[in-house]
Amino acid sequence: MTARTVRTARKAPVLPDLALEQSLAAARRTAEGAGSGPLLVAGMDEVGRGALAGPVSVGVVVVRMPDDGPHPAVRDSKALSAKRRTALVPEILAWGAAAAVGHAEPGEIDRYGITAALALAGRRAWHRVAGELGRIPDLLLLDGRDNWLPKAPAALCGALAPGPGAVHLQVKADATCASVAAASILAKVERDGLMTGLAEAFPAYGWEGNKGYGASAHRLAIAAQGPSPYHRMSWNLGLGQSPAVEQAEWTA
């Protein structure tokens, strides 16, 4: 018998779509007896949660349901090259009814903790899209299992738009839901740009490549140089001295 090599066709990746956004909007109309007009569904995702330096950032993209037209070929931002993510940004901004990225700075992460800072970044992004739209979106689709958005420090949210009234949690929404994938791309591109800009002032850490995450070269630079003003001092930076001493050396 002649051996034959069986070639398996490589399946194209399944791109995120708007199926869940459409389903959530339809359920909302049924529950509230709303008419057939479009509802505003917001997708939200975060980047920078695990970094040693730089802000934590949250993107929001609002879409009208039913959608007005085809959406960009978005994917989870981690599955795209930097060049492709950047190319998608103008398409996302043209497609969405509103879009924004919010940030919480390292000092806020140190003071309030990562979850509260993440929520603060999300509320800032939410405030911006609400202002752009002139109203609060009808519901929010949030990636993950935990609704961290209400955990923002109340003292910093007094001037911000009210949070969403309805939140739907979806694990791996950035891989399946177009609005969330789009939000992840906007957040990733904007945060990466911020870290690349900071790398010019603090070249020792290699932020143009590691974007503030704990790459070995980054950790070695912290050990040799001490932390910068953009490092998260409450995190395990591998310092031999107290954070207060290290920070004082940078600002002296």
Secondary structure, 3 states (H helix, E strand, C coil): CCCCCCCCCCCCCCCCECHHHHHHHHHHHHHHCCCCCCEEEEEEEEECCCCCECCEEEEEEEEEECCCCCCCCCCCHHHCCHHHHHHHHHHHHHHCCEEEEEEECHHHHHHHCHHHHHHHHHHHHHHHHHHHHCCCCCEEEEECCCCCHHHCCHHHCCCCCCCCCCEEEECCHHHHEHHHHHHHHHHHHHHHHHHHHHHHHCHHHCHHHHCCCCCHHHHHHHHHHCCCCCECCCCCCCCCCCHHHHHHHHHC
